[in-house]
Amino acid sequence: MNLSVVMAVRNGEPFLKDAIESVLAQSVSDFELLIVDDASTDETPGTLSRYARQDSRIRVLRNERNLGPYPSANRALMQARGDFVARHDADDLSPRDRFAIQLDAVRSGDAVSLVTGAVEAFGGEEIPIYSIAPPPRWQPRMEWELLFGNIVGAGSHVMFPRVFRGMPTLFPARYPYAEDYGLWCTLSRAGRVSCPPEIVYRYRQHAASITVRKKHEQAECLSKIRQAHQARYLPRDSSPDAAADVSRFWLEDGSRPLGADAGRVYSTLEELRSRFLAYVEGRYGAEERAALDAELDEAFGERLGYWLYRSVRLRDAPACRAMLAAAAARGQSMNVSAKACGQLVSALRRKLGRRPRVRPR
C-alpha cells in the first residue's frame, strides 16, 4: 500500500460526510483512510461506523477521552501502513486529483520530505471563494519566511513520507494547537519541500472551526513554536514576545507603534538574516546564498520604507529615527524615504476617495 490518509475528528457531524466522500472519490484508489474519533459526543461515531462498513479502506480508531488534534493524528500515524501520508481535516474537501498530484511530487526524489500545493478557501454565501497564497516554491526563501509564521499553511493539505530517513514523521504535540507549523519547520530543514501549482485542497471556513473558536490559544502556541524556530539561528535566548516583534516587523503589521524598541527589533532581524544566510550557504551553496541575499536586501528596504511610513502616521518619533538610521547605515536613505513618501501619498488618496461627496446646493 502506497498511501495512508489520516483524519482526526471531534464532533464533526455537520461536514464529516462531505470530507469522507471527497477522499473516497479520489482518482487514486489504493489507500487506507484512518479516522480517529476524538471522543465525539454528537452523531460522528454512527457516521464513521456506517462508512467503515461500506468501505474496507476505512479504519476507525476511537479515543476514550478527548486528546486533541495532534495526539489523535499521531495515533493514526503510528498505525499507518502506507509509505506516504496525506493529512485531511473532517470539515474540508480534496479535489479529485489531489492524491495523484501529490504522490507524483513526493516520489520525485528521495530528498522530498513534504509536499504542499495551492489551497482554495470557501464557506457560506457570505464568504466568497478565494485562493490562499501558496508558499514560495524556492526553498531558501520559503525557509526564511517560515521564521516568521506558518507560510506553508494549515496542516491538512499536505503529504509526506511516513518515515523519512529512518525517522517516523509525527507531530511534536507539545502544544494543543499550531503544531503543524512546528512539523513544517522540522521537515523543511530535513529535506526538500515540493509545492505543486495545482489546487490540492479546499479549506472550509466556518464559525465552529478551531481557527475561529481557539484563535487566541492558537496564536499563543504559534508564538512559542516560532520563538523556538528562530532560536536555531540566534545564539542568545529570546522570548516569544521578542520573536513576535521581529515577525511583526517583517510581516509589516503596523497596527501599533514600534516605539523605543524599533532599533533593537531591526538589529535582531539583521542578525537573524546573517546567521540564516550562513545556514543557506552551508546547505545549498554560495550561489543560493548570494541569490537569497539579493532578494532579502530588496525586501529589507521595502520593510524600512513601510515602517518609516507607519511611524510617521503613528507619530512614533523613536521608530522614525531608528528607521532613518538603519536606512543610512545601508546606504538607502533616499530610496527608503521615497518608498515611505509613496505610501503616504497613496494613503492620503485612499482617505480622500472615501470622503462622502457634498451635493451642491
WOHUPE-V611024 format. One record per backbone hydrogen bond with DSSP energy under -1.0 kcal/mol. NH is the residue of the N-H (numbers start at 0). CO is the residue of the C=O. E is the energy in kcal/mol with one decimal. If there is no record, write none. Layout:
{{NH:CO:E} {NH:CO:E}}
//
This chain:
{{3:83:-2.5} {4:31:-3.3} {5:85:-2.6} {6:33:-2.6} {8:35:-2.7} {14:11:-1.3} {15:11:-1.6} {18:14:-1.9} {19:15:-2.6} {20:16:-2.8} {21:17:-2.0} {22:18:-1.2} {23:19:-2.6} {24:20:-1.6} {25:22:-1.5} {26:95:-2.5} {30:28:-1.5} {31:2:-1.7} {32:56:-2.9} {33:4:-3.1} {34:58:-2.7} {35:6:-2.8} {36:60:-3.4} {37:8:-3.2} {38:36:-2.1} {46:42:-2.0} {47:43:-2.5} {48:44:-2.2} {49:45:-2.1} {50:46:-2.1} {51:47:-2.5} {52:48:-1.8} {53:49:-1.5} {54:50:-1.9} {57:54:-1.6} {58:32:-2.9} {60:34:-2.8} {62:36:-2.8} {71:67:-1.6} {72:68:-2.2} {73:69:-2.6} {74:70:-1.8} {75:71:-1.6} {76:72:-2.5} {77:73:-2.3} {83:1:-2.2} {84:159:-3.1} {85:3:-2.5} {86:157:-2.0} {87:5:-1.9} {92:201:-2.4} {97:94:-2.0} {100:96:-2.5} {101:97:-2.5} {102:98:-2.7} {103:99:-1.8} {104:100:-1.5} {105:101:-2.8} {106:102:-1.7} {107:104:-1.3} {111:108:-1.4} {112:191:-2.5} {113:191:-1.3} {114:158:-2.6} {115:193:-2.7} {117:197:-2.2} {119:200:-2.5} {120:129:-3.2} {121:202:-2.4} {126:123:-1.6} {129:120:-1.9} {131:118:-2.7} {141:137:-2.1} {142:138:-3.1} {143:139:-1.7} {144:140:-2.3} {145:141:-1.7} {146:143:-1.4} {147:144:-1.7} {150:148:-2.1} {158:114:-1.8} {159:84:-2.2} {161:82:-2.5} {163:166:-2.8} {166:163:-1.6} {168:161:-2.8} {182:178:-1.9} {183:179:-2.4} {184:180:-2.0} {185:181:-1.8} {186:182:-2.9} {187:183:-2.4} {188:184:-1.3} {189:185:-1.2} {190:186:-2.0} {191:110:-3.9} {193:113:-2.8} {199:117:-2.8} {201:92:-3.1} {202:119:-2.4} {204:121:-3.2} {208:205:-1.5} {212:208:-3.0} {213:209:-2.8} {217:213:-2.9} {218:214:-2.1} {219:215:-2.0} {220:216:-2.1} {221:217:-2.5} {222:218:-2.1} {223:219:-1.7} {224:220:-2.2} {225:221:-2.9} {226:222:-2.1} {227:223:-1.9} {228:224:-2.1} {229:225:-2.7} {230:226:-1.9} {231:228:-1.2} {232:229:-2.0} {242:238:-2.2} {243:239:-2.2} {244:240:-2.0} {245:241:-2.1} {246:242:-2.1} {247:243:-2.6} {248:244:-2.2} {249:245:-2.3} {250:246:-2.9} {251:248:-1.1} {252:247:-2.5} {253:251:-1.2} {260:257:-1.2} {261:258:-1.7} {264:260:-2.7} {265:261:-2.4} {266:262:-2.4} {267:263:-2.4} {268:264:-2.1} {269:265:-2.2} {270:266:-2.1} {271:267:-2.6} {272:268:-2.4} {273:269:-2.4} {274:270:-2.3} {275:271:-2.4} {276:272:-2.6} {277:273:-1.5} {278:274:-1.7} {279:275:-2.5} {280:276:-2.4} {281:277:-2.1} {282:278:-2.0} {283:279:-3.6} {284:280:-1.1} {288:284:-1.8} {289:285:-2.5} {290:286:-2.2} {291:287:-2.4} {292:288:-2.8} {293:289:-2.0} {294:290:-1.9} {295:291:-3.0} {296:292:-2.2} {297:293:-1.6} {298:294:-2.2} {299:295:-3.1} {300:296:-1.7} {301:297:-1.9} {302:298:-2.2} {303:299:-2.5} {304:300:-2.2} {305:301:-2.3} {306:302:-2.9} {307:303:-2.2} {308:304:-2.1} {309:305:-2.9} {310:306:-2.2} {311:307:-1.9} {312:308:-2.4} {313:309:-2.6} {314:311:-1.1} {315:310:-3.2} {316:314:-1.1} {319:315:-2.1} {320:316:-2.4} {321:317:-2.1} {322:318:-2.7} {323:319:-2.4} {324:320:-2.3} {325:321:-2.3} {326:322:-2.4} {327:323:-2.3} {328:324:-2.3} {329:325:-1.4} {330:327:-1.2} {331:326:-3.1} {335:331:-3.0} {336:332:-2.4} {337:333:-2.2} {338:334:-2.1} {339:335:-2.3} {340:336:-2.5} {341:337:-2.4} {342:338:-1.9} {343:339:-2.1} {344:340:-2.5} {345:341:-2.2} {346:342:-2.4} {347:343:-2.2} {348:344:-2.3} {349:345:-2.2} {350:346:-2.3} {351:347:-2.6} {352:348:-2.2} {353:349:-1.1}}
//
